[in-house]
Structures are given as structure tokens and as C-alpha cells.
Amino acid sequence: MEVEPGTLYVIGTPIGNLADVTERARTCLGLVDRIACEDTRHSGVLLQHLGVRKPLVSLHEHNEAGRSAELVGVLRAGGTVAYISDAGMPGVSDPGQRLVNACRREGLRVEVLPGPSAVLTALVGSGFPADAFMFSGFLPVKSGQRGRALEAALGREETTVFFESPHRIEGTLTMLAELAPGRLICVARELTKKFEEFRRGTAAEVAAHFRKHPARGEICLVVSGTDLPKWAAWGAGEEGGA
């Protein structure tokens, strides 16, 4: 692989297991002039694992506008830049969208190197239909808005995937159990890591489990749709995980 002057490389990185990094990502990170990342300390662990030493600059939700303009200047001068978020694909509930948009607006080349995605990993692992689905990002913090987001998911024909905090998941599951106790859902947590778990069952069953066993780590909540086919409607239980 060769990197082209004036190109932004948006690179997907592991969501947990560092062995999931692609060879193309490894090579590209070693070739670009500089690497922009969500958190220099977090990304430093990955880069050390890969044996990559490059100038790092932070680009996160609080400085993305100004830092994007700075990096556009680097690219217009013929430099090469890679952007990585803390985990998964940049721009998917992560910084990166404004940087890509700024480059597109300036007519600069953007190349996306695909990689791990917590959304797709949770969706496929849930066993719910994936031919059509809705990703709704992080659930709102305020209970009223969260309730409306859950009601919208329960009204869709297709599967819905959310991100949720371990500090709020118990309350969210309780809310789901009150709204639709019999709806099949799946909590996918610590994906690709040692204690990965897919906990699937009715909303009432899954809520009861996590009241007894508080959830830790990164969490995806998958809610089955109203048009759930018979092959996907088998009962509760746990597949993989403790």
C-alpha cells in the first residue's frame, strides 16, 4: 500500500481485541505523516501494540471544528493524515464527521479503511433480523427522551440498535420491561473482549437478570422489531458469556 499526498485516511480500529486490527490499517498508520485521534493516551496503547511511532494530535468532540481546519491546511499542503477514534469506526457516535465533511467541502481526497464495528457485531450476534435495521446511537440521558426513543424502537418493524452506559442500563431495561415486557431484546456487552456476553430474552427476563447482575463495560442494546419472523422468535436464554 502507498499513501497519496493530500489524503485523509479514516481508519476503523479494534473495539476491544487488538488482534482485530487489519493489515491495511497497520500499514497505513505507519505511512502517514501524522495521526489524529480522539484520545492520544488511549490510541497510544494501540499504536504501541502495532509498533507505530508518529506525531499524534487530538481531535475530539470539544475541539473538532478548530482542529479540522488545522488538518485541512496540512492536507492542502500535500501532507497525509490518518484519523482514528477510541474504538470502531470514526464518525459513528464518535468524532470524525466534521473532519470528513470539511475535507469533502475543500475537494480533498478521503479514503475510509473499514474495520470493527460494535453496532454490526451486536446486531449479528443478537440473532435478530439484520437485512434492515435502525442504529440510534446513545440513548438520551433524560428519562423522558429515553422513554420516547424506546417507544419509537418498539414501534418499528425493523431491529433497533442503541449504545447505552453501564450506569443507566438497569433503568433502561426496567423502562423497556414496563413498556413491552414480552418483546425480545439482547444486551451485548464487552464485545470481542474476554468477558463478552450476549444476553437475550424478553425485556422482562433481561431486566430481571441485570437487576441481580449489574452490567459492566461497553454496552449495545438490541431491540427486535414488530415484524420478527418465526425463525428469530425462539425463547430466552444466554448464548456465550457468564
C-alpha positions, 0 to 999 in steps of 0.5 A: 500500500502507498499513501497519496499526498493530500489524503485523509485516511479514516481508519476503523480500529479494534473495539476491544481485541487488538488482534482485530486490527487489519493489515491495511490499517497497520500499514497505513498508520505507519505511512502517514505523516501524522495521526489524529485521534480522539484520545492520544493516551488511549490510541497510544496503547494501540499504536504501541501494540502495532509498533507505530511511532508518529506525531499524534494530535487530538481531535475530539468532540470539544475541539473538532471544528478548530482542529479540522481546519488545522488538518485541512491546511496540512492536507492542502499542503500535500501532507497525509493524515490518518484519523482514528477514534477510541474504538470502531469506526470514526464518525459513528457516535464518535468524532470524525464527521466534521473532519470528513465533511470539511475535507469533502467541502475543500475537494480533498481526497478521503479514503475510509479503511473499514474495520470493527464495528460494535453496532454490526457485531451486536446486531449479528450476534443478537440473532435478530433480523439484520437485512434492515435495521435502525442504529440510534446511537446513545440513548438520551440521558433524560428519562423522558427522551429515553422513554420516547426513543424506546417507544419509537424502537418498539414501534418499528418493524425493523431491529433497533440498535442503541449504545447505552452506559453501564450506569443507566442500563438497569433503568433502561431495561426496567423502562423497556420491561414496563413498556413491552415486557414480552418483546425480545431484546439482547444486551451485548456487552464487552464485545470481542473482549474476554468477558463478552456476553450476549444476553437475550430474552424478553425485556422482562427476563433481561431486566430481571437478570441485570437487576441481580447482575449489574452490567459492566463495560461497553454496552449495545442494546438490541431491540427486535422489531414488530415484524420478527419472523418465526425463525428469530422468535425462539425463547430466552436464554444466554448464548456465550458469556457468564 
